[in-house]
Amino acid sequence: MPDSIDVLLVAEMAPLVDRRVATSYRLHRAAPGDTIPADIAGRIRAVFSGGSSPDALLVQLPKLEIVASASVGYDGIGLKTCVARKIPITTTPAVLNDDVADLAIALMLMTSRKLAACDRFIREGKWLTANFPMTHRVSRKRLGIVGLGRIGRALATRAEAMGMSIAYHNRRPAEGTSYRYFPKLLDLARESDFLVVILAAGPDATGIVNREVMEALGPDGILVNISRGQVVDEIALIALLQEGKLGGAGLDVFVDEPRVPAELMAMDNVVLLPHIGSRTIETRTDMGMLALDNLDAWFAGKPLLTEVPETQAARRVAK
Amino acid sequence: MTTTKDIDVLTICQLLRPAEERWIASRYRLTRADKDAVPDEIASKARALITSGLDGAPGALLDRMPNLEIITVNSVGYDLVDLKKALARHIPVTHTPDVLTDDVADLAIGLMIMTSRRLGVADRFVRAGRWTREKFPVAGKVSGKKLGILGLGRIGRAIAQRAEGFGMEILYTDRARLNSNYRFLPDLVSLAKESDFLMVATSAGPDARHMVNEAVLEALGPDGILINIARGSVVDEAALLAALEDGRIAGAGLDVFEHEPNVPPVLFRRDDVVLLPHIASSTRETREQMGRLVIRNLEAWFAGKPLVTPTPETLAMLANR
């Protein structure tokens, strides 16, 4: 019977998701860094995670069969342990694409049209004595996408509706699109008004948006980063903004979150967001529901919906 | 070629760029004055009036301008021009449609996402150093929601086109059903009831005053968000403030207010509103195009050529001569 299956919940979930897991399973709550009481630890068959479930947690759970994570990334999950013990990890890859694409458009508009600065202008009482200076149009400008994956395509669809021209840089040309491809990131930057960075982070992506790329984007160009802070050389970014060699930056991610360099906080031509790319109640709910769908499938003996390739491969190998 | 240098032109427009004013001053005898302090000398001589959307052309001023032949408005909205008086005297009025449509539609979309996702709040949260101590709350998704547009004109359609890229369902109301694939609702309360976002994109005027009232806000509901990029007069601002205070709507994104530049200070501490200082057309690119249209209309009139962008009422008047 499902409600006799012991599940360990190690993250905060949206209310509807919490209600569903609590009624479907025998639920135990903990934090990812906790030591689990032995009598409970010995019964846990599933971990329901928000992206963080390190080896130190998993080794406490001898009866663990599956880790279902409401997240896209799984670098915070003990992959080695799961591969070795042939425990499947499931994630929620595509659910947040719309939210992140929406945020990218918002960052482009907010940075170019200085919308956050305008809102502060009114709240500080300044509209009473002055008009806010003119800014720059977004429609019909040139959008350069760094990393045309699923989110990049969702962004391109929105930007096309604003009459923008779309070009991109990937390691290899993407299939099934007619957007202009640039094999060199530097060339894309040179021919873009907005450069939006969406590629998945990884060791070879670190710092690829460097001083040269940002200088090519130029004093009227705007950089938007919604991928990972490490992809952009943050020191060079600050210097170029201070020198007036880069027009502006819209950032949802930083190198050392949640710390944001004080130099950026003083600027009006940047927008600074606290890594909220997919932080909506709807998407958090959808992600949690998909994770639970995976759990339900597992315990019903049905195929998993969104298992990660590494545990798929491990489990395919004959025992 | 007749010289235009003897033609007196009065400008009460605060928003013409310096380059444009210089150009007009080189061709005409241009005088600049404050709308409320126009000297008799220029009022009585001026043959052309250049004004902005918010300065308009009040009847009292027109009465002091016996030689007035044309009014060129540096805006798409002209609700503050005393049209009745102008038409009765056969004075054509021109405005600046189309060139600002994209910028206004962009702003409408930006306002919608900013309000729903609390992005202004988030930017202030980071700048106040709160991210190192607190988690930012979850906000509301935009894609896939229902967008109700009040006024499916040029700007309304441009907004709808963009919203389709976000997978939104588009509904609208207008004076009558229009040629469109979007779903028509016969009245504003019905539209509000079905909408997640209510977008005010109608032209203003006496008929539109306070169209968005308490009943409409009630219908929009505690999960609904109001966006106004039209004119402050279309929304009953007192009713809006009350609805926000009571949580009867989820939030509002506003580029316009009833008594600009006065924004009710009670709004300043609220996280469920975004406040912008009437900047929908305020980009260099668009202001340059608007200014150029004002100049082209002036030039056309005094060269005896057809006006470039007369208002619909003006077109009708000229056709009936």
Boltz contact constraints between the chains, C-beta under 6 A:
constraints:
  - contact:
      token1: [A, 98]
      token2: [B, 143]
      max_distance: 6.0
  - contact:
      token1: [A, 99]
      token2: [B, 141]
      max_distance: 6.0
  - contact:
      token1: [A, 102]
      token2: [B, 113]
      max_distance: 6.0
  - contact:
      token1: [A, 102]
      token2: [B, 142]
      max_distance: 6.0
  - contact:
      token1: [A, 102]
      token2: [B, 143]
      max_distance: 6.0
  - contact:
      token1: [A, 106]
      token2: [B, 113]
      max_distance: 6.0
  - contact:
      token1: [A, 106]
      token2: [B, 119]
      max_distance: 6.0
  - contact:
      token1: [A, 109]
      token2: [B, 110]
      max_distance: 6.0
  - contact:
      token1: [A, 115]
      token2: [B, 110]
      max_distance: 6.0
  - contact:
      token1: [A, 116]
      token2: [B, 120]
      max_distance: 6.0
  - contact:
      token1: [A, 116]
      token2: [B, 123]
      max_distance: 6.0
  - contact:
      token1: [A, 118]
      token2: [B, 276]
      max_distance: 6.0
  - contact:
      token1: [A, 118]
      token2: [B, 277]
      max_distance: 6.0
  - contact:
      token1: [A, 118]
      token2: [B, 279]
      max_distance: 6.0
  - contact:
      token1: [A, 119]
      token2: [B, 120]
      max_distance: 6.0
  - contact:
      token1: [A, 119]
      token2: [B, 274]
      max_distance: 6.0
  - contact:
      token1: [A, 119]
      token2: [B, 275]
      max_distance: 6.0
  - contact:
      token1: [A, 122]
      token2: [B, 263]
      max_distance: 6.0
  - contact:
      token1: [A, 122]
      token2: [B, 275]
      max_distance: 6.0
  - contact:
      token1: [A, 122]
      token2: [B, 277]
      max_distance: 6.0
  - contact:
      token1: [A, 123]
      token2: [B, 268]
      max_distance: 6.0
  - contact:
      token1: [A, 127]
      token2: [B, 261]
      max_distance: 6.0
  - contact:
      token1: [A, 127]
      token2: [B, 277]
      max_distance: 6.0
  - contact:
      token1: [A, 128]
      token2: [B, 261]
      max_distance: 6.0
  - contact:
      token1: [A, 132]
      token2: [B, 277]
      max_distance: 6.0
  - contact:
      token1: [A, 132]
      token2: [B, 279]
      max_distance: 6.0
  - contact:
      token1: [A, 134]
      token2: [B, 282]
      max_distance: 6.0
  - contact:
      token1: [A, 134]
      token2: [B, 283]
      max_distance: 6.0
  - contact:
      token1: [A, 134]
      token2: [B, 284]
      max_distance: 6.0
  - contact:
      token1: [A, 134]
      token2: [B, 287]
      max_distance: 6.0
  - contact:
      token1: [A, 135]
      token2: [B, 283]
      max_distance: 6.0
  - contact:
      token1: [A, 136]
      token2: [B, 283]
      max_distance: 6.0
  - contact:
      token1: [A, 137]
      token2: [B, 103]
      max_distance: 6.0
  - contact:
      token1: [A, 137]
      token2: [B, 283]
      max_distance: 6.0
  - contact:
      token1: [A, 137]
      token2: [B, 285]
      max_distance: 6.0
  - contact:
      token1: [A, 138]
      token2: [B, 106]
      max_distance: 6.0
  - contact:
      token1: [A, 139]
      token2: [B, 102]
      max_distance: 6.0
  - contact:
      token1: [A, 139]
      token2: [B, 106]
      max_distance: 6.0
  - contact:
      token1: [A, 157]
      token2: [B, 165]
      max_distance: 6.0
  - contact:
      token1: [A, 158]
      token2: [B, 165]
      max_distance: 6.0
  - contact:
      token1: [A, 158]
      token2: [B, 166]
      max_distance: 6.0
  - contact:
      token1: [A, 161]
      token2: [B, 161]
      max_distance: 6.0
  - contact:
      token1: [A, 161]
      token2: [B, 162]
      max_distance: 6.0
  - contact:
      token1: [A, 161]
      token2: [B, 165]
      max_distance: 6.0
  - contact:
      token1: [A, 162]
      token2: [B, 162]
      max_distance: 6.0
  - contact:
      token1: [A, 258]
      token2: [B, 131]
      max_distance: 6.0
  - contact:
      token1: [A, 258]
      token2: [B, 132]
      max_distance: 6.0
  - contact:
      token1: [A, 260]
      token2: [B, 126]
      max_distance: 6.0
  - contact:
      token1: [A, 265]
      token2: [B, 127]
      max_distance: 6.0
  - contact:
      token1: [A, 271]
      token2: [B, 123]
      max_distance: 6.0
  - contact:
      token1: [A, 272]
      token2: [B, 123]
      max_distance: 6.0
  - contact:
      token1: [A, 272]
      token2: [B, 126]
      max_distance: 6.0
  - contact:
      token1: [A, 273]
      token2: [B, 122]
      max_distance: 6.0
  - contact:
      token1: [A, 274]
      token2: [B, 122]
      max_distance: 6.0
  - contact:
      token1: [A, 274]
      token2: [B, 126]
      max_distance: 6.0
  - contact:
      token1: [A, 274]
      token2: [B, 131]
      max_distance: 6.0
  - contact:
      token1: [A, 274]
      token2: [B, 136]
      max_distance: 6.0
  - contact:
      token1: [A, 276]
      token2: [B, 122]
      max_distance: 6.0
  - contact:
      token1: [A, 276]
      token2: [B, 136]
      max_distance: 6.0
  - contact:
      token1: [A, 279]
      token2: [B, 138]
      max_distance: 6.0
  - contact:
      token1: [A, 280]
      token2: [B, 139]
      max_distance: 6.0
  - contact:
      token1: [A, 280]
      token2: [B, 140]
      max_distance: 6.0
  - contact:
      token1: [A, 280]
      token2: [B, 141]
      max_distance: 6.0
  - contact:
      token1: [A, 281]
      token2: [B, 138]
      max_distance: 6.0
  - contact:
      token1: [A, 282]
      token2: [B, 141]
      max_distance: 6.0
  - contact:
      token1: [A, 284]
      token2: [B, 138]
      max_distance: 6.0
